[in-house]
Amino acid sequence: MSYTVNVIEEKCVGCSICSRICPTGTLKINKETKKAYNSGVYCDNAWGCLYACPTKALEIVEVR
């Protein structure tokens, strides 16, 4: 099984902590909405973003 991070957009405040801490660049900030999104780049499952998010806007999901 493989896992990645999903952004719960309603909870994201666009602080960019997740995108700055992500070692692979999986999480990016949308310039228009100012919200984080999963760019589709390989996630190495470090989960630093998950623990750093102040609003708990990230969740682990299985890649199918």
CYANA upper distance limits for C-alpha pairs under 8 A (distance plus 0.5 A):
  1 MET  CA     62 GLU  CA      7.56
  1 MET  CA     63 VAL  CA      7.89
  2 SER  CA     62 GLU  CA      6.35
  2 SER  CA     63 VAL  CA      5.90
  2 SER  CA     64 ARG  CA      8.24
  3 TYR  CA     43 CYS  CA      8.06
  3 TYR  CA     45 ASN  CA      7.48
  3 TYR  CA     60 ILE  CA      7.09
  3 TYR  CA     61 VAL  CA      6.05
  3 TYR  CA     62 GLU  CA      4.87
  3 TYR  CA     63 VAL  CA      5.72
  4 THR  CA     42 TYR  CA      8.50
  4 THR  CA     43 CYS  CA      6.10
  4 THR  CA     44 ASP  CA      8.49
  4 THR  CA     45 ASN  CA      7.15
  4 THR  CA     60 ILE  CA      6.29
  4 THR  CA     61 VAL  CA      6.04
  4 THR  CA     62 GLU  CA      6.89
  4 THR  CA     63 VAL  CA      6.96
  5 VAL  CA     38 ASN  CA      7.47
  5 VAL  CA     43 CYS  CA      8.05
  5 VAL  CA     50 LEU  CA      8.44
  5 VAL  CA     58 LEU  CA      6.85
  5 VAL  CA     59 GLU  CA      6.09
  5 VAL  CA     60 ILE  CA      5.26
  5 VAL  CA     61 VAL  CA      6.45
  6 ASN  CA     37 TYR  CA      8.09
  6 ASN  CA     38 ASN  CA      7.01
  6 ASN  CA     58 LEU  CA      6.14
  6 ASN  CA     59 GLU  CA      5.77
  6 ASN  CA     60 ILE  CA      6.72
  6 ASN  CA     61 VAL  CA      6.89
  7 VAL  CA     12 CYS  CA      7.87
  7 VAL  CA     36 ALA  CA      7.12
  7 VAL  CA     37 TYR  CA      6.40
  7 VAL  CA     38 ASN  CA      7.41
  7 VAL  CA     57 ALA  CA      6.26
  7 VAL  CA     58 LEU  CA      5.24
  7 VAL  CA     59 GLU  CA      7.11
  8 ILE  CA     12 CYS  CA      6.98
  8 ILE  CA     57 ALA  CA      5.41
  8 ILE  CA     58 LEU  CA      6.41
  8 ILE  CA     59 GLU  CA      7.94
  9 GLU  CA     35 LYS  CA      7.25
  9 GLU  CA     36 ALA  CA      7.90
  9 GLU  CA     57 ALA  CA      7.42
 10 GLU  CA     57 ALA  CA      8.20
 11 LYS  CA     55 THR  CA      6.67
 11 LYS  CA     56 LYS  CA      7.57
 11 LYS  CA     57 ALA  CA      5.39
 12 CYS  CA     35 LYS  CA      6.45
 12 CYS  CA     36 ALA  CA      7.27
 12 CYS  CA     55 THR  CA      7.18
 12 CYS  CA     56 LYS  CA      8.47
 12 CYS  CA     57 ALA  CA      5.75
 13 VAL  CA     34 LYS  CA      8.15
 13 VAL  CA     35 LYS  CA      6.95
 13 VAL  CA     55 THR  CA      8.04
 14 GLY  CA     29 ILE  CA      7.50
 14 GLY  CA     34 LYS  CA      5.63
 14 GLY  CA     35 LYS  CA      5.06
 14 GLY  CA     36 ALA  CA      6.61
 16 SER  CA     20 ARG  CA      6.73
 16 SER  CA     28 LYS  CA      8.31
 16 SER  CA     29 ILE  CA      7.05
 16 SER  CA     36 ALA  CA      7.50
 17 ILE  CA     21 ILE  CA      6.66
 17 ILE  CA     49 CYS  CA      7.75
 17 ILE  CA     52 ALA  CA      7.37
 17 ILE  CA     53 CYS  CA      7.16
 18 CYS  CA     22 CYS  CA      6.56
 18 CYS  CA     27 LEU  CA      7.09
 18 CYS  CA     36 ALA  CA      8.33
 18 CYS  CA     48 GLY  CA      8.20
 18 CYS  CA     49 CYS  CA      4.96
 18 CYS  CA     50 LEU  CA      7.93
 18 CYS  CA     52 ALA  CA      7.19
 18 CYS  CA     53 CYS  CA      6.77
 19 SER  CA     25 GLY  CA      7.16
 19 SER  CA     26 THR  CA      7.97
 19 SER  CA     27 LEU  CA      5.32
 19 SER  CA     28 LYS  CA      5.77
 19 SER  CA     29 ILE  CA      7.46
 19 SER  CA     36 ALA  CA      7.95
 19 SER  CA     49 CYS  CA      7.93
 21 ILE  CA     48 GLY  CA      7.08
 21 ILE  CA     49 CYS  CA      6.56
 22 CYS  CA     26 THR  CA      7.16
 22 CYS  CA     27 LEU  CA      7.16
 22 CYS  CA     46 ALA  CA      8.50
 22 CYS  CA     48 GLY  CA      7.41
 22 CYS  CA     49 CYS  CA      6.67
 24 THR  CA     41 VAL  CA      7.76
 24 THR  CA     42 TYR  CA      7.45
 24 THR  CA     43 CYS  CA      6.96
 24 THR  CA     44 ASP  CA      7.46
 25 GLY  CA     39 SER  CA      8.21
 25 GLY  CA     41 VAL  CA      7.25
 26 THR  CA     38 ASN  CA      6.15
 26 THR  CA     39 SER  CA      5.82
 26 THR  CA     40 GLY  CA      6.73
 26 THR  CA     41 VAL  CA      5.35
 26 THR  CA     42 TYR  CA      6.90
 26 THR  CA     43 CYS  CA      6.33
 27 LEU  CA     36 ALA  CA      6.88
 27 LEU  CA     37 TYR  CA      6.13
 27 LEU  CA     38 ASN  CA      5.31
 27 LEU  CA     39 SER  CA      6.37
 28 LYS  CA     36 ALA  CA      5.99
 28 LYS  CA     37 TYR  CA      6.04
 28 LYS  CA     38 ASN  CA      7.00
 28 LYS  CA     39 SER  CA      6.79
 29 ILE  CA     34 LYS  CA      6.44
 29 ILE  CA     35 LYS  CA      5.94
 29 ILE  CA     36 ALA  CA      4.82
 29 ILE  CA     37 TYR  CA      6.68
 30 ASN  CA     34 LYS  CA      5.63
 30 ASN  CA     35 LYS  CA      5.97
 30 ASN  CA     36 ALA  CA      6.60
 30 ASN  CA     37 TYR  CA      7.35
 31 LYS  CA     35 LYS  CA      8.31
 47 TRP  CA     51 TYR  CA      7.18
 48 GLY  CA     52 ALA  CA      6.57
 49 CYS  CA     53 CYS  CA      6.52
 49 CYS  CA     58 LEU  CA      8.24
 50 LEU  CA     56 LYS  CA      7.72
 50 LEU  CA     58 LEU  CA      6.18
 50 LEU  CA     59 GLU  CA      7.45
 51 TYR  CA     56 LYS  CA      8.46
 53 CYS  CA     57 ALA  CA      7.12
 53 CYS  CA     58 LEU  CA      7.66
